[in-house]
Amino acid sequence: MENFQYLIDKIQNSKIIENPYPHIYIENFFDSKDFSRIINSDGINTKDYKDNDELFNSLFNLGYKIIDFPGCINNVKEYNSWHDKKYSSKKLHSACEGFGMTLRLLEPQSSILKNLKLFIESNDFNKALASKFNIDIDKVYSDNGLQKYLDGYEISPHPDIRKKALTYMININPHSNSEDLDHHTHYLQFKKEYKYIQEFWESNTQYDRCWVPWDWAETFFIQNKNNSLVMFSPADQTIHAVKASYNHLIGQRTQLYGNLWFIDSPNTKELNLEDMVIPSIDKIKQNNSL
């Protein structure tokens, strides 16, 4: 059985990068031997598929299940219909154009993936995550897994809701050109003219945070490196987003993805992005004259 203790040591010994918000970033997270075994294992290194039907049948046989996930639908027929035309009359979110699907490996078949699943679900690993960001482990629970995200998956810029205590993403893509493809996580900051939204969230904790349009923020970093980890504790400024546009028949965007969630949910009210728009001066003057 693999010993992944060294991953806990890497997290504990990593330096928290303060700008533009506190986070850790580790390249070459797994050692080369473990990483090679992971990305070449059954369940990660899938074959080339001729169409979506073959892809879904194969992933289901490998132990993947479609999950409810932000920015995604869970109906294969509906997804395939969108994927053929790249159009649907239904929108998942007013800030997004995508129509994605996420699958989680619930029943791994290879020994290294079975052991990796046990490791990321272990109390020792999750205690290390919580400790790194000064989170009380007794006040949170974990949710994590090995996931594949198909073409069209999109979550527009957002900082995560207040119930989430921590999140991490580890790229474990099997396709050799994965770093050059357009399916990676963007880390962003609000543009100057929209900075007021972050300030609103900071001053009004009774409201939850929401997704915003892509053109309200600008990317400062893209996590495209394979075998890299990003981890942070969500706050008003931890903006990140994904918009996947690639050929998933020859390799799928694959991550170890996990969260710590507060057991007691904060009592918040929801606002959507339309509530966050400040009317123009001309519109304000027009309304005042009525």
C-alpha positions as CSV (number, residue, x, y, z in Angstrom):
1,M,0.0,0.0,0.0
2,E,1.3,3.5,-0.9
3,N,2.4,5.8,1.8
4,F,1.1,9.3,1.1
5,Q,2.2,10.8,4.4
6,Y,4.7,13.0,2.5
7,L,1.8,14.9,1.0
8,I,0.7,16.0,4.5
9,D,4.3,17.1,5.1
10,K,4.4,19.1,1.9
11,I,1.2,20.9,2.9
12,Q,2.4,21.6,6.5
13,N,5.7,22.9,5.3
14,S,4.4,25.0,2.4
15,K,4.5,28.8,2.6
16,I,1.2,30.6,2.5
17,I,1.3,33.1,-0.4
18,E,-0.4,36.3,0.8
19,N,-1.1,38.0,-2.5
20,P,-3.6,38.6,-4.0
21,Y,-5.2,36.5,-1.2
22,P,-3.8,33.8,1.2
23,H,-3.3,30.5,-0.6
24,I,-0.8,27.7,-1.1
25,Y,0.5,26.6,-4.5
26,I,2.7,23.5,-4.8
27,E,4.1,22.1,-8.1
28,N,5.1,18.4,-8.3
29,F,2.8,17.6,-5.5
30,F,3.0,13.9,-5.9
31,D,6.5,12.4,-6.3
32,S,7.2,11.4,-9.9
33,K,6.8,7.6,-9.3
34,D,3.3,8.0,-7.6
35,F,2.2,10.5,-10.2
36,S,3.2,8.3,-13.1
37,R,1.3,5.4,-11.6
38,I,-1.8,7.6,-10.9
39,I,-2.1,9.1,-14.4
40,N,-1.4,5.8,-16.1
41,S,-3.9,3.8,-14.0
42,D,-7.3,2.5,-15.1
43,G,-9.8,5.2,-14.3
44,I,-7.5,8.1,-15.2
45,N,-5.7,7.2,-18.4
46,T,-8.8,6.5,-20.6
47,K,-8.6,5.5,-24.2
48,D,-9.7,7.7,-27.1
49,Y,-13.4,7.6,-27.7
50,K,-15.3,7.8,-31.0
51,D,-18.3,9.6,-29.5
52,N,-20.0,10.6,-26.2
53,D,-21.9,7.4,-25.9
54,E,-18.7,5.4,-25.8
55,L,-17.2,7.8,-23.4
56,F,-20.0,7.6,-20.9
57,N,-20.3,3.8,-21.1
58,S,-16.6,3.5,-20.5
59,L,-16.5,5.9,-17.5
60,F,-19.5,4.3,-15.9
61,N,-17.8,0.9,-16.2
62,L,-14.7,2.3,-14.6
63,G,-16.7,3.3,-11.5
64,Y,-17.6,7.0,-12.3
65,K,-21.0,8.4,-11.5
66,I,-22.5,11.7,-12.7
67,I,-22.8,14.1,-9.7
68,D,-24.8,17.2,-9.0
69,F,-22.2,20.0,-9.3
70,P,-22.2,23.7,-9.9
71,G,-22.2,24.7,-13.5
72,C,-23.4,21.2,-14.6
73,I,-26.4,19.2,-15.5
74,N,-26.8,15.5,-14.6
75,N,-28.8,14.2,-17.6
76,V,-26.7,12.5,-20.3
77,K,-29.4,12.9,-23.1
78,E,-29.7,16.6,-22.3
79,Y,-26.0,17.1,-22.2
80,N,-25.4,15.3,-25.5
81,S,-28.1,17.4,-27.2
82,W,-26.3,20.6,-26.0
83,H,-22.9,19.2,-27.0
84,D,-24.0,18.4,-30.6
85,K,-25.2,22.0,-31.2
86,K,-23.3,23.9,-28.4
87,Y,-26.7,25.6,-27.8
88,S,-29.6,25.2,-25.4
89,S,-32.6,27.3,-24.8
90,K,-32.0,26.7,-21.1
91,K,-29.2,28.5,-19.2
92,L,-27.7,27.1,-16.0
93,H,-26.7,30.6,-14.8
94,S,-27.1,34.1,-16.2
95,A,-23.3,34.6,-16.1
96,C,-22.5,31.5,-18.0
97,E,-22.8,30.1,-21.5
98,G,-21.6,26.5,-20.7
99,F,-23.5,23.4,-20.1
100,G,-21.1,21.1,-18.4
101,M,-21.1,17.7,-16.7
102,T,-19.0,16.3,-13.9
103,L,-18.3,12.7,-13.0
104,R,-16.8,11.4,-9.7
105,L,-14.9,8.1,-9.4
106,L,-16.9,6.5,-6.6
107,E,-15.7,2.9,-7.2
108,P,-12.0,2.9,-8.2
109,Q,-10.6,-0.3,-9.6
110,S,-6.8,0.1,-9.5
111,S,-5.0,-0.3,-6.2
112,I,-3.3,3.1,-6.2
113,L,-6.6,5.0,-6.8
114,K,-8.3,2.9,-4.1
115,N,-5.6,3.9,-1.7
116,L,-5.6,7.5,-2.8
117,K,-9.3,7.7,-2.2
118,L,-8.8,6.3,1.3
119,F,-6.1,8.9,1.9
120,I,-7.9,12.0,0.9
121,E,-10.9,10.8,3.0
122,S,-8.7,10.2,6.0
123,N,-8.9,12.2,9.2
124,D,-5.2,12.8,9.2
125,F,-5.3,14.4,5.8
126,N,-8.3,16.6,6.5
127,K,-6.9,17.7,9.9
128,A,-3.7,18.8,8.0
129,L,-5.8,20.9,5.6
130,A,-7.8,22.5,8.5
131,S,-4.7,23.2,10.5
132,K,-2.9,25.0,7.6
133,F,-5.6,27.6,7.5
134,N,-6.4,27.7,11.3
135,I,-9.8,26.0,10.9
136,D,-11.3,24.0,13.8
137,I,-11.6,20.5,12.4
138,D,-14.5,19.8,14.8
139,K,-16.6,22.5,13.1
140,V,-16.3,21.1,9.6
141,Y,-16.8,18.0,7.5
142,S,-15.1,17.0,4.3
143,D,-16.3,16.3,0.8
144,N,-13.8,15.2,-1.8
145,G,-13.1,12.9,-4.8
146,L,-11.4,12.2,-8.1
147,Q,-13.4,14.0,-10.8
148,K,-13.6,14.4,-14.5
149,Y,-15.1,17.5,-16.1
150,L,-16.4,17.3,-19.6
151,D,-16.3,20.0,-22.4
152,G,-18.7,22.9,-21.6
153,Y,-18.1,22.8,-17.9
154,E,-18.2,26.4,-16.7
155,I,-18.4,28.3,-13.4
156,S,-18.1,32.1,-13.8
157,P,-15.9,34.1,-11.4
158,H,-16.9,33.6,-7.8
159,P,-15.3,33.5,-4.3
160,D,-17.3,30.5,-2.9
161,I,-20.2,30.7,-0.5
162,R,-19.8,31.4,3.2
163,K,-20.6,27.8,4.2
164,K,-17.3,26.6,2.6
165,A,-14.3,26.7,4.9
166,L,-11.6,25.4,2.5
167,T,-11.1,24.2,-1.0
168,Y,-8.3,22.5,-2.9
169,M,-7.7,21.4,-6.5
170,I,-4.9,19.1,-7.8
171,N,-4.4,18.6,-11.5
172,I,-4.0,14.9,-12.5
173,N,-4.5,15.1,-16.2
174,P,-3.5,12.0,-18.2
175,H,-3.2,13.7,-21.7
176,S,0.3,14.9,-22.5
177,N,-0.8,18.2,-23.9
178,S,-3.1,19.0,-21.0
179,E,-1.2,22.2,-19.9
180,D,-1.9,23.8,-23.3
181,L,-5.7,23.2,-23.3
182,D,-8.4,25.5,-22.4
183,H,-9.9,23.8,-19.4
184,H,-8.0,25.1,-16.4
185,T,-8.9,27.0,-13.3
186,H,-8.5,30.8,-13.5
187,Y,-7.7,32.8,-10.3
188,L,-8.9,36.4,-10.6
189,Q,-9.4,39.8,-9.1
190,F,-12.2,42.2,-9.5
191,K,-11.6,45.0,-12.0
192,K,-11.4,48.4,-10.3
193,E,-14.9,49.4,-11.4
194,Y,-16.4,46.3,-9.7
195,K,-14.3,46.3,-6.5
196,Y,-17.3,47.7,-4.7
197,I,-18.9,44.2,-4.8
198,Q,-16.1,42.7,-2.8
199,E,-16.3,45.6,-0.4
200,F,-20.1,45.0,-0.1
201,W,-19.5,41.4,0.8
202,E,-16.9,42.4,3.4
203,S,-19.3,44.8,5.1
204,N,-22.5,42.8,4.8
205,T,-21.9,39.3,6.0
206,Q,-25.6,38.6,6.2
207,Y,-25.6,38.2,2.4
208,D,-23.9,35.3,0.7
209,R,-21.5,35.7,-2.2
210,C,-22.5,35.0,-5.8
211,W,-21.2,34.3,-9.3
212,V,-20.4,37.3,-11.5
213,P,-19.8,37.8,-15.2
214,W,-16.3,37.1,-16.6
215,D,-15.8,40.7,-17.7
216,W,-16.1,42.0,-14.2
217,A,-12.8,40.4,-13.2
218,E,-9.3,39.8,-14.6
219,T,-7.2,36.7,-14.4
220,F,-3.8,36.9,-12.6
221,F,-3.0,33.2,-12.6
222,I,-4.1,30.0,-14.5
223,Q,-3.5,26.7,-12.8
224,N,-2.4,24.7,-15.9
225,K,0.5,22.8,-14.5
226,N,-0.1,19.1,-14.2
227,N,0.5,17.7,-10.7
228,S,0.0,21.1,-9.1
229,L,-2.1,21.9,-6.0
230,V,-3.9,25.1,-5.1
231,M,-5.6,25.5,-1.7
232,F,-7.2,28.4,0.1
233,S,-9.9,29.3,2.6
234,P,-12.7,31.1,0.8
235,A,-13.1,34.8,1.6
236,D,-14.6,37.8,-0.2
237,Q,-11.6,38.2,-2.5
238,T,-10.9,34.5,-3.5
239,I,-12.3,34.8,-7.0
240,H,-11.8,31.8,-9.3
241,A,-13.5,30.4,-12.3
242,V,-13.4,27.7,-15.1
243,K,-14.6,27.6,-18.7
244,A,-13.7,24.3,-20.4
245,S,-13.6,24.2,-24.2
246,Y,-11.7,21.1,-25.4
247,N,-12.0,17.7,-27.0
248,H,-12.9,15.3,-24.1
249,L,-12.9,12.3,-26.3
250,I,-9.1,12.1,-26.3
251,G,-8.6,13.0,-22.6
252,Q,-10.7,14.5,-19.8
253,R,-9.9,17.4,-17.4
254,T,-9.2,15.4,-14.2
255,Q,-8.7,16.6,-10.7
256,L,-8.5,15.6,-7.1
257,Y,-11.0,18.1,-5.7
258,G,-12.0,18.6,-2.1
259,N,-13.7,20.9,0.3
260,L,-14.2,21.4,4.0
261,W,-17.7,22.7,4.9
262,F,-18.9,24.3,8.1
263,I,-21.3,22.0,9.9
264,D,-23.3,24.9,11.1
265,S,-24.3,26.9,8.0
266,P,-24.2,30.7,8.4
267,N,-27.6,32.3,8.3
268,T,-27.4,34.3,5.1
269,K,-29.6,35.8,2.4
270,E,-29.0,35.2,-1.3
271,L,-28.3,37.9,-3.8
272,N,-27.7,37.3,-7.5
273,L,-25.4,39.2,-9.8
274,E,-28.3,41.4,-11.1
275,D,-28.7,42.7,-7.5
276,M,-25.0,43.7,-7.5
277,V,-25.3,46.1,-10.4
278,I,-25.1,49.8,-9.6
279,P,-27.2,51.8,-12.1
280,S,-25.5,54.4,-14.2
281,I,-25.6,58.0,-13.2
282,D,-27.9,58.8,-16.2
283,K,-30.3,56.1,-15.2
284,I,-30.4,57.4,-11.6
285,K,-31.1,61.0,-12.9
286,Q,-33.8,59.7,-15.2
287,N,-35.5,57.8,-12.3
288,N,-35.3,60.8,-10.0
289,S,-37.1,63.0,-12.6
290,L,-40.1,60.7,-12.8
